Amino acid sequence: YYYKTGILERVDRRLVYKFGKNAHGWQEDK
């Protein structure tokens, strides 16, 4: 479980860093 959580946290941080504010308008646009 801890291993999975660590991966999710890493991916989430990566997505936020990669997309940045783009992720904000992503939900609104959809």
N, C-alpha and C positions, 0 to 999 in steps of 0.2 A: 504493500500500500504506500509506504513511504517513498519507494522508488518511483511509483507512478505519479505521485503528487509532485515530486521533484521535477519530473519531465514536463508535466503540465505547467508548472510555474515557469520553467525555462522557456517553453514554447510561448506562453502568454507574454512574457517579457520581450521575447524576440519579436513577436507580432506587433506589440505596442511600439517597440523601438523602430521597427521597419516601416510600418504604416504611419505611425505618429497620429497627427490630427486626421489623417485620412480615415482611420477607423471610426472617428467620431461621426463624420457625415455618412459613413457606410450604412449604418442602421437607419438614419433619417432618409437617405436616398431610397432604400428598399421600401 
